[in-house]
Amino acid sequence: MKRSIAREHIFKILYEMQFEPDTDIVNMVDTYLENFVQEELVTPQDYAFILGEVKGVCQALSSLDEELSEALIGWKLERLSKVDLAILRLALYEIRCVPEIPSSVSINEAVELAKKYSPQSAGRAFINGVLGKLTPKESV
């Protein structure tokens, strides 16, 4: 499975977890994959990537949200759409915690997810702007 497709699944799982925050992570990932990824073969490497990213975001959630809150000038985290919040959390997690993924790739993937899923017509510019504030210039 392409990483961009895997990230889309990760985004959807993170989005869903906002409505069920006390759900077991492994159970959530397994249930999602069983119910929504039927056309594609999920290899053990795909599963490990998806589960690792979801667990990583959940474990770093408070620090990710704190950093996002500081970057949202004039906005409160609670005012963001749940779609945009899931996209931002995933991208910021990769930027901060997954050094083998270039920041520019994480930002580009986030913008692509926003184009497809953000309820705001300006969602991609918003996502790009927030992540741009949080990314060192030399790594973009």
N, CA, C and O atoms as a DFTB+ gen file, in Angstrom:
560 C
 N C O
     1  1       0.856      -1.166       0.000
     2  2       0.000       0.000       0.000
     3  2       0.906       1.235       0.000
     4  3       1.903       1.280       0.721
     5  1       0.560       2.216      -0.798
     6  2       1.327       3.459      -0.813
     7  2       1.191       4.162       0.536
     8  3       0.159       4.067       1.200
     9  1       2.246       4.866       0.926
    10  2       2.215       5.581       2.208
    11  2       1.118       6.642       2.229
    12  3       0.520       6.887       3.277
    13  1       0.847       7.270       1.097
    14  2      -0.209       8.287       1.077
    15  2      -1.572       7.653       1.372
    16  3      -2.409       8.263       2.038
    17  1      -1.793       6.441       0.881
    18  2      -3.050       5.737       1.172
    19  2      -3.083       5.324       2.637
    20  3      -4.113       5.442       3.300
    21  1      -1.957       4.842       3.137
    22  2      -1.891       4.478       4.555
    23  2      -2.156       5.694       5.434
    24  3      -2.862       5.591       6.437
    25  1      -1.589       6.863       5.062
    26  2      -1.831       8.085       5.843
    27  2      -3.304       8.479       5.818
    28  3      -3.838       8.971       6.812
    29  1      -3.945       8.265       4.702
    30  2      -5.375       8.572       4.626
    31  2      -6.156       7.697       5.608
    32  3      -7.081       8.170       6.268
    33  1      -5.780       6.423       5.699
    34  2      -6.427       5.534       6.672
    35  2      -6.106       5.981       8.101
    36  3      -6.980       5.972       8.967
    37  1      -4.862       6.369       8.342
    38  2      -4.474       6.854       9.680
    39  2      -5.289       8.087      10.044
    40  3      -5.808       8.189      11.156
    41  1      -5.398       9.014       9.115
    42  2      -6.205      10.221       9.339
    43  2      -7.636       9.848       9.719
    44  3      -8.189      10.411      10.663
    45  1      -8.232       8.921       9.005
    46  2      -9.617       8.530       9.279
    47  2      -9.751       7.890      10.662
    48  3     -10.734       8.124      11.366
    49  1      -8.765       7.087      11.044
    50  2      -8.790       6.474      12.375
    51  2      -8.657       7.553      13.448
    52  3      -9.382       7.532      14.443
    53  1      -7.733       8.494      13.249
    54  2      -7.563       9.586      14.219
    55  2      -8.819      10.449      14.304
    56  3      -9.197      10.897      15.386
    57  1      -9.452      10.676      13.181
    58  2     -10.715      11.431      13.166
    59  2     -11.765      10.699      13.999
    60  3     -12.423      11.298      14.850
    61  1     -11.911       9.417      13.749
    62  2     -12.898       8.619      14.470
    63  2     -12.612       8.575      15.963
    64  3     -13.536       8.585      16.776
    65  1     -11.338       8.526      16.327
    66  2     -10.967       8.439      17.738
    67  2     -11.346       9.702      18.514
    68  3     -11.435       9.662      19.741
    69  1     -11.568      10.813      17.825
    70  2     -12.002      12.029      18.511
    71  2     -13.405      11.859      19.094
    72  3     -13.769      12.545      20.049
    73  1     -14.186      10.953      18.523
    74  2     -15.535      10.701      19.009
    75  2     -15.568       9.580      20.040
    76  3     -16.535       9.445      20.789
    77  1     -14.505       8.773      20.075
    78  2     -14.402       7.656      21.006
    79  2     -13.003       7.655      21.628
    80  3     -12.222       6.735      21.384
    81  1     -12.683       8.672      22.425
    82  2     -11.306       8.821      22.919
    83  2     -10.829       7.726      23.866
    84  3      -9.621       7.554      24.033
    85  1     -11.718       7.000      24.476
    86  2     -11.317       5.972      25.435
    87  2     -11.211       4.582      24.817
    88  3     -10.992       3.599      25.525
    89  1     -11.366       4.500      23.509
    90  2     -11.298       3.217      22.820
    91  2      -9.861       2.704      22.773
    92  3      -8.920       3.481      22.613
    93  1      -9.705       1.414      22.910
    94  2      -8.389       0.783      22.791
    95  2      -7.856       1.007      21.375
    96  3      -8.558       0.766      20.393
    97  1      -6.620       1.467      21.283
    98  2      -6.031       1.848      19.997
    99  2      -5.931       0.648      19.059
   100  3      -6.329       0.738      17.897
   101  1      -5.415      -0.453      19.540
   102  2      -5.254      -1.631      18.686
   103  2      -6.610      -2.101      18.183
   104  3      -6.756      -2.440      17.009
   105  1      -7.604      -2.123      19.066
   106  2      -8.952      -2.529      18.686
   107  2      -9.532      -1.580      17.635
   108  3     -10.174      -2.024      16.683
   109  1      -9.308      -0.279      17.809
   110  2      -9.813       0.705      16.857
   111  2      -9.178       0.491      15.480
   112  3      -9.875       0.492      14.466
   113  1      -7.866       0.310      15.449
   114  2      -7.175       0.104      14.176
   115  2      -7.646      -1.189      13.524
   116  3      -7.945      -1.209      12.330
   117  1      -7.715      -2.265      14.296
   118  2      -8.146      -3.557      13.746
   119  2      -9.572      -3.475      13.204
   120  3      -9.848      -3.962      12.108
   121  1     -10.465      -2.871      13.959
   122  2     -11.855      -2.745      13.527
   123  2     -11.958      -1.910      12.266
   124  3     -12.676      -2.272      11.334
   125  1     -11.244      -0.794      12.234
   126  2     -11.261       0.059      11.047
   127  2     -10.767      -0.719       9.824
   128  3     -11.423      -0.728       8.783
   129  1      -9.624      -1.362       9.954
   130  2      -9.055      -2.080       8.806
   131  2      -9.963      -3.210       8.338
   132  3     -10.098      -3.439       7.136
   133  1     -10.582      -3.914       9.271
   134  2     -11.496      -5.005       8.901
   135  2     -12.728      -4.478       8.165
   136  3     -13.218      -5.120       7.236
   137  1     -13.224      -3.321       8.574
   138  2     -14.469      -2.812       8.023
   139  2     -14.318      -1.888       6.820
   140  3     -15.236      -1.782       6.006
   141  1     -13.173      -1.217       6.696
   142  2     -13.070      -0.186       5.673
   143  2     -11.946      -0.377       4.665
   144  3     -11.833       0.414       3.728
   145  1     -11.131      -1.372       4.822
   146  2     -10.021      -1.573       3.889
   147  2     -10.151      -2.975       3.314
   148  3      -9.346      -3.860       3.605
   149  1     -11.162      -3.159       2.506
   150  2     -11.423      -4.484       1.982
   151  2     -10.822      -4.708       0.597
   152  3     -10.500      -5.841       0.240
   153  1     -10.670      -3.643      -0.184
   154  2     -10.150      -3.827      -1.538
   155  2      -8.636      -3.987      -1.559
   156  3      -8.081      -4.582      -2.483
   157  1      -7.985      -3.469      -0.562
   158  2      -6.531      -3.458      -0.553
   159  2      -5.986      -4.525       0.385
   160  3      -6.595      -4.872       1.396
   161  1      -4.842      -5.020       0.019
   162  2      -4.143      -5.945       0.892
   163  2      -3.332      -5.135       1.886
   164  3      -2.516      -4.298       1.500
   165  1      -3.559      -5.385       3.159
   166  2      -2.788      -4.717       4.203
   167  2      -1.678      -5.668       4.615
   168  3      -1.919      -6.676       5.280
   169  1      -0.468      -5.338       4.216
   170  2       0.677      -6.179       4.547
   171  2       1.046      -5.980       6.021
   172  3       0.592      -5.022       6.646
   173  1       1.851      -6.863       6.571
   174  2       2.317      -6.651       7.947
   175  2       3.062      -5.320       8.105
   176  3       2.978      -4.689       9.159
   177  1       3.785      -4.892       7.071
   178  2       4.483      -3.602       7.129
   179  2       3.486      -2.448       7.142
   180  3       3.670      -1.472       7.869
   181  1       2.428      -2.558       6.335
   182  2       1.387      -1.529       6.327
   183  2       0.723      -1.432       7.696
   184  3       0.528      -0.341       8.232
   185  1       0.380      -2.592       8.252
   186  2      -0.269      -2.639       9.560
   187  2       0.629      -2.006      10.619
   188  3       0.167      -1.209      11.436
   189  1       1.902      -2.360      10.601
   190  2       2.846      -1.808      11.587
   191  2       2.958      -0.289      11.437
   192  3       3.003       0.426      12.438
   193  1       3.002       0.209      10.207
   194  2       3.082       1.651       9.976
   195  2       1.827       2.343      10.489
   196  3       1.912       3.340      11.207
   197  1       0.671       1.821      10.125
   198  2      -0.599       2.441      10.533
   199  2      -0.732       2.424      12.053
   200  3      -1.019       3.455      12.662
   201  1      -0.529       1.273      12.660
   202  2      -0.660       1.164      14.114
   203  2       0.369       2.041      14.818
   204  3       0.043       2.715      15.795
   205  1       1.598       2.040      14.334
   206  2       2.645       2.854      14.947
   207  2       2.335       4.340      14.901
   208  3       2.553       5.055      15.879
   209  1       1.825       4.809      13.765
   210  2       1.483       6.229      13.635
   211  2       0.308       6.589      14.554
   212  3       0.345       7.614      15.235
   213  1      -0.721       5.755      14.573
   214  2      -1.884       6.042      15.426
   215  2      -1.467       6.044      16.893
   216  3      -1.837       6.950      17.641
   217  1      -0.702       5.037      17.310
   218  2      -0.229       4.998      18.701
   219  2       0.643       6.210      19.012
   220  3       0.511       6.822      20.072
   221  1       1.524       6.550      18.094
   222  2       2.418       7.687      18.309
   223  2       1.661       8.988      18.491
   224  3       1.963       9.766      19.396
   225  1       0.676       9.227      17.633
   226  2      -0.123      10.449      17.764
   227  2      -0.856      10.449      19.096
   228  3      -0.880      11.466      19.791
   229  1      -1.452       9.326      19.456
   230  2      -2.206       9.257      20.719
   231  2      -1.299       9.467      21.926
   232  3      -1.692      10.132      22.885
   233  1      -0.105       8.914      21.890
   234  2       0.818       9.070      23.016
   235  2       1.347      10.496      23.124
   236  3       1.637      10.969      24.222
   237  1       1.473      11.177      21.998
   238  2       2.012      12.544      21.987
   239  2       0.911      13.597      21.938
   240  3       1.197      14.780      21.751
   241  1      -0.327      13.188      22.103
   242  2      -1.469      14.074      21.887
   243  2      -1.397      15.382      22.670
   244  3      -1.625      16.449      22.100
   245  1      -1.087      15.322      23.947
   246  2      -1.087      16.557      24.740
   247  2      -0.006      17.522      24.262
   248  3      -0.256      18.724      24.174
   249  1       1.192      17.020      23.949
   250  2       2.243      17.933      23.477
   251  2       1.936      18.439      22.072
   252  3       2.231      19.592      21.758
   253  1       1.351      17.600      21.221
   254  2       0.965      18.050      19.880
   255  2      -0.088      19.156      19.972
   256  3       0.019      20.186      19.307
   257  1      -1.105      18.929      20.804
   258  2      -2.167      19.921      20.948
   259  2      -1.649      21.220      21.551
   260  3      -2.090      22.304      21.168
   261  1      -0.721      21.114      22.489
   262  2      -0.137      22.317      23.089
   263  2       0.616      23.127      22.029
   264  3       0.482      24.348      21.954
   265  1       1.390      22.445      21.232
   266  2       2.152      23.127      20.191
   267  2       1.225      23.727      19.127
   268  3       1.448      24.843      18.659
   269  1       0.193      22.982      18.755
   270  2      -0.775      23.503      17.788
   271  2      -1.496      24.725      18.350
   272  3      -1.706      25.706      17.637
   273  1      -1.873      24.668      19.620
   274  2      -2.567      25.803      20.253
   275  2      -1.730      27.069      20.199
   276  3      -2.252      28.158      19.961
   277  1      -0.433      26.922      20.421
   278  2       0.457      28.090      20.384
   279  2       0.582      28.670      18.977
   280  3       0.798      29.871      18.814
   281  1       0.447      27.821      17.965
   282  2       0.581      28.280      16.582
   283  2      -0.712      28.864      16.025
   284  3      -0.692      29.547      15.002
   285  1      -1.823      28.604      16.681
   286  2      -3.124      29.056      16.186
   287  2      -3.439      30.454      16.716
   288  3      -4.226      30.611      17.649
   289  1      -2.840      31.429      16.131
   290  2      -3.068      32.814      16.561
   291  2      -4.488      33.214      16.168
   292  3      -4.868      33.163      14.999
   293  1      -5.255      33.610      17.173
   294  2      -6.637      34.015      16.926
   295  2      -7.621      32.852      16.861
   296  3      -8.809      33.060      16.615
   297  1      -7.150      31.659      17.074
   298  2      -8.007      30.474      17.052
   299  2      -7.778      29.666      18.316
   300  3      -6.708      29.723      18.922
   301  1      -8.783      28.923      18.700
   302  2      -8.642      27.961      19.790
   303  2      -8.747      26.577      19.175
   304  3      -9.478      26.370      18.206
   305  1      -8.020      25.645      19.737
   306  2      -8.013      24.278      19.227
   307  2      -9.439      23.726      19.123
   308  3      -9.766      22.999      18.185
   309  1     -10.269      24.075      20.085
   310  2     -11.642      23.569      20.135
   311  2     -12.486      24.078      18.969
   312  3     -13.498      23.467      18.626
   313  1     -12.084      25.176      18.364
   314  2     -12.842      25.744      17.245
   315  2     -12.520      25.089      15.909
   316  3     -13.274      25.233      14.946
   317  1     -11.404      24.370      15.848
   318  2     -11.035      23.711      14.593
   319  2     -12.014      22.597      14.276
   320  3     -12.583      21.975      15.173
   321  1     -12.201      22.356      12.994
   322  2     -13.009      21.193      12.626
   323  2     -12.233      19.942      13.036
   324  3     -11.003      19.949      13.078
   325  1     -12.951      18.891      13.332
   326  2     -12.306      17.642      13.731
   327  2     -11.459      17.077      12.589
   328  3     -10.463      16.395      12.833
   329  1     -11.846      17.354      11.367
   330  2     -11.066      16.928      10.201
   331  2      -9.711      17.626      10.204
   332  3      -8.668      16.976      10.130
   333  1      -9.735      18.958      10.290
   334  2      -8.481      19.714      10.277
   335  2      -7.595      19.351      11.466
   336  3      -6.374      19.277      11.331
   337  1      -8.201      19.124      12.625
   338  2      -7.435      18.762      13.813
   339  2      -6.732      17.413      13.624
   340  3      -5.566      17.268      13.990
   341  1      -7.431      16.433      13.059
   342  2      -6.816      15.123      12.814
   343  2      -5.666      15.238      11.815
   344  3      -4.625      14.603      11.989
   345  1      -5.849      16.039      10.780
   346  2      -4.798      16.244       9.775
   347  2      -3.584      16.904      10.415
   348  3      -2.453      16.459      10.218
   349  1      -3.818      17.956      11.175
   350  2      -2.708      18.670      11.813
   351  2      -1.964      17.797      12.814
   352  3      -0.734      17.823      12.863
   353  1      -2.688      17.036      13.601
   354  2      -2.037      16.164      14.585
   355  2      -1.139      15.134      13.900
   356  3      -0.008      14.906      14.331
   357  1      -1.641      14.520      12.845
   358  2      -0.851      13.517      12.133
   359  2       0.403      14.140      11.530
   360  3       1.499      13.603      11.691
   361  1       0.255      15.253      10.845
   362  2       1.413      15.882      10.209
   363  2       2.425      16.360      11.236
   364  3       3.625      16.155      11.058
   365  1       1.963      16.992      12.307
   366  2       2.892      17.482      13.319
   367  2       3.593      16.329      14.026
   368  3       4.776      16.428      14.352
   369  1       2.879      15.246      14.261
   370  2       3.526      14.063      14.854
   371  2       4.675      13.602      13.963
   372  3       5.778      13.355      14.450
   373  1       4.422      13.485      12.670
   374  2       5.486      13.032      11.763
   375  2       6.655      14.016      11.744
   376  3       7.816      13.608      11.747
   377  1       6.346      15.309      11.725
   378  2       7.396      16.326      11.691
   379  2       8.257      16.247      12.950
   380  3       9.482      16.340      12.867
   381  1       7.640      16.078      14.094
   382  2       8.364      16.089      15.370
   383  2       8.970      14.745      15.760
   384  3      10.026      14.699      16.391
   385  1       8.306      13.653      15.388
   386  2       8.682      12.360      15.964
   387  2       9.140      11.297      14.973
   388  3       9.588      10.229      15.392
   389  1       9.042      11.555      13.683
   390  2       9.433      10.550      12.692
   391  2      10.463      11.176      11.752
   392  3      10.119      11.625      10.659
   393  1      11.725      11.203      12.181
   394  2      12.756      11.920      11.417
   395  2      13.021      11.349      10.026
   396  3      13.520      12.061       9.154
   397  1      12.697      10.079       9.806
   398  2      12.946       9.510       8.480
   399  2      11.950       9.996       7.420
   400  3      12.156       9.770       6.228
   401  1      10.877      10.660       7.851
   402  2       9.930      11.247       6.903
   403  2      10.241      12.736       6.816
   404  3      10.129      13.445       7.815
   405  1      10.630      13.221       5.642
   406  2      10.923      14.647       5.510
   407  2       9.698      15.505       5.850
   408  3       8.569      15.141       5.521
   409  1       9.927      16.632       6.500
   410  2       8.831      17.540       6.867
   411  2       8.013      17.932       5.651
   412  3       6.788      18.029       5.722
   413  1       8.692      18.156       4.538
   414  2       7.982      18.574       3.329
   415  2       6.988      17.510       2.863
   416  3       5.926      17.843       2.336
   417  1       7.327      16.239       3.053
   418  2       6.410      15.159       2.683
   419  2       5.190      15.174       3.600
   420  3       4.058      15.052       3.132
   421  1       5.417      15.322       4.899
   422  2       4.302      15.358       5.856
   423  2       3.373      16.532       5.576
   424  3       2.152      16.393       5.635
   425  1       3.954      17.679       5.273
   426  2       3.143      18.862       4.976
   427  2       2.364      18.662       3.687
   428  3       1.172      18.962       3.627
   429  1       3.030      18.158       2.655
   430  2       2.352      17.927       1.383
   431  2       1.193      16.940       1.546
   432  3       0.103      17.159       1.017
   433  1       1.437      15.856       2.281
   434  2       0.376      14.871       2.511
   435  2      -0.795      15.496       3.284
   436  3      -1.958      15.205       3.002
   437  1      -0.477      16.350       4.253
   438  2      -1.525      17.025       5.022
   439  2      -2.357      17.937       4.130
   440  3      -3.583      17.965       4.239
   441  1      -1.704      18.673       3.260
   442  2      -2.417      19.562       2.337
   443  2      -3.312      18.743       1.400
   444  3      -4.444      19.137       1.120
   445  1      -2.808      17.615       0.921
   446  2      -3.623      16.754       0.051
   447  2      -4.843      16.210       0.790
   448  3      -5.936      16.151       0.227
   449  1      -4.660      15.814       2.046
   450  2      -5.809      15.368       2.841
   451  2      -6.808      16.502       3.044
   452  3      -8.018      16.282       2.991
   453  1      -6.307      17.709       3.275
   454  2      -7.193      18.859       3.460
   455  2      -7.971      19.161       2.177
   456  3      -9.155      19.493       2.235
   457  1      -7.324      19.051       1.041
   458  2      -8.018      19.272      -0.241
   459  2      -9.198      18.315      -0.376
   460  3     -10.264      18.681      -0.873
   461  1      -8.988      17.098       0.070
   462  2     -10.007      16.062      -0.091
   463  2     -11.069      16.084       1.001
   464  3     -12.238      15.815       0.727
   465  1     -10.677      16.404       2.245
   466  2     -11.589      16.213       3.368
   467  2     -11.952      17.463       4.162
   468  3     -12.959      17.451       4.870
   469  1     -11.187      18.525       4.076
   470  2     -11.454      19.686       4.922
   471  2     -12.790      20.329       4.562
   472  3     -13.089      20.535       3.385
   473  1     -13.590      20.643       5.577
   474  2     -14.875      21.274       5.310
   475  2     -14.743      22.737       4.884
   476  3     -15.696      23.322       4.368
   477  1     -13.587      23.317       5.095
   478  2     -13.363      24.717       4.726
   479  2     -12.771      24.769       3.330
   480  3     -11.898      23.973       2.985
   481  1     -13.251      25.711       2.530
   482  2     -12.673      25.844       1.192
   483  2     -11.223      26.289       1.281
   484  3     -10.429      25.995       0.387
   485  1     -10.868      26.990       2.344
   486  2      -9.485      27.448       2.526
   487  2      -8.683      26.488       3.396
   488  3      -7.619      26.848       3.898
   489  1      -9.182      25.281       3.575
   490  2      -8.550      24.310       4.467
   491  2      -7.107      24.036       4.149
   492  3      -6.277      23.955       5.054
   493  1      -6.787      23.890       2.868
   494  2      -5.396      23.557       2.524
   495  2      -4.448      24.690       2.851
   496  3      -3.329      24.445       3.301
   497  1      -4.877      25.941       2.633
   498  2      -4.028      27.090       2.969
   499  2      -3.864      27.193       4.482
   500  3      -2.780      27.512       4.969
   501  1      -4.932      26.924       5.223
   502  2      -4.879      26.962       6.677
   503  2      -3.909      25.906       7.205
   504  3      -3.045      26.206       8.029
   505  1      -4.055      24.673       6.729
   506  2      -3.181      23.574       7.151
   507  2      -1.729      23.902       6.815
   508  3      -0.842      23.749       7.654
   509  1      -1.495      24.348       5.601
   510  2      -0.147      24.691       5.158
   511  2       0.437      25.811       6.015
   512  3       1.610      25.757       6.385
   513  1      -0.363      26.819       6.332
   514  2       0.105      27.948       7.133
   515  2       0.472      27.544       8.548
   516  3       1.516      27.949       9.060
   517  1      -0.375      26.751       9.185
   518  2      -0.103      26.316      10.557
   519  2       1.152      25.448      10.595
   520  3       2.025      25.654      11.437
   521  1       1.242      24.492       9.698
   522  2       2.408      23.601       9.690
   523  2       3.673      24.362       9.297
   524  3       4.765      24.045       9.770
   525  1       3.525      25.357       8.439
   526  2       4.681      26.177       8.067
   527  2       5.250      26.924       9.257
   528  3       6.466      27.086       9.367
   529  1       4.373      27.385      10.159
   530  2       4.831      28.066      11.378
   531  2       5.589      27.126      12.302
   532  3       6.466      27.556      13.051
   533  1       5.252      25.854      12.249
   534  2       5.803      24.882      13.181
   535  2       6.991      24.104      12.625
   536  3       7.522      23.215      13.290
   537  1       7.404      24.439      11.414
   538  2       8.479      23.700      10.750
   539  2       9.666      24.613      10.506
   540  3       9.513      25.705       9.959
   541  1      10.836      24.174      10.906
   542  2      12.031      24.974      10.608
   543  2      12.162      25.207       9.105
   544  3      11.923      24.295       8.313
   545  1      12.529      26.389       8.721
   546  2      12.603      26.753       7.311
   547  2      13.486      25.838       6.487
   548  3      13.161      25.544       5.336
   549  1      14.594      25.381       7.048
   550  2      15.506      24.565       6.274
   551  2      14.978      23.171       5.985
   552  3      15.518      22.484       5.119
   553  1      13.919      22.725       6.698
   554  2      13.443      21.369       6.477
   555  2      12.211      21.316       5.589
   556  3      11.722      20.226       5.291
   557  1      11.699      22.450       5.161
   558  2      10.500      22.456       4.322
   559  2      10.882      22.321       2.876
   560  3      10.011      22.305       2.006
